[in-house]
Amino acid sequence: MYGWRGRLGLIVPSSNTTMEMELHSVLPEGVSLHTARMPLRNVTEEELLKMSVLAVEAAKLLRDAGVEIILYGCTSGSFIGGKDYEKELEAKIEEDVNVPVVSTSTAVVEALKMLDAQSILVITPYTDEINTREREFLEANGFEVLDIRGLGIEDNLQIGRLEPYEAYRLAKASFSDESDAIFISCTNWRTFEIIEPLEEDLGIPVVTSNQASLWLALREMDVMERIPELGRLFTEF
């Protein structure tokens, strides 16, 4: 039986081509991944808010697969409404499907707190409009955002075509000695290959959307697997 150790349900935007593949590449033995989708083509405030309305229907389909937890796998889609938006979204889905729910934004906040990161550098593929919302969300959760740098991309398929080295180079070029951690945002930006090298080269923890999402979801399922290639978060906590 697939999922004898745990079944993880994942909801992603319809144009996300990365998150499933990254999670599949490192899933612990005995953990299965089951996915549903919500319509989204462009990472804009309007589309992100519209997408969230359909999250409950996607979650109901995952409930049919007997998943133990549902992960709302979209960073911008879970912070776009402000500080408590992701908690309200999680609660709404849980109420309707009676399955525990965590979002990427919740996972990122928990990961940064676990790493004792207060002053952070944020790297994104987003436009300035979305970056502003992300800064507001992170600062409302008690973090000092030293800098947030984006690539100005709206087309989510284009984000999915970004190479991991582009995140590495942007993070390294933006690095400051004042940073406690680097956060690379967006579940559609491939990053797993560069987490460990970036931590080694800069000497601080690196958190990415997919890494943090998987970390929290597994721990909510009491799967405490260590995955060294995913950095300090998966080796120290």
Protein Blocks (a to p, Z undefined) as FASTA:
>chain_A
ZZkloccdddddfklcklmmmmmmmgcghiacdddddddfbdcfklmmmmmmmmmmmmmm
mmmnopabdcddbfklmmmnojklmmmmmmmmmmmnopacddfklmmmmmmmmnopabdc
dddfbdfklmmmmmmmmmmnopacfbacdehiablmlmmmpcfklmmmmmmmmpcfkbmb
dcdehjkbcfklmmmmmmmmnopacddfklmmmmmmmmmnopabdcfknojmlmmZZ
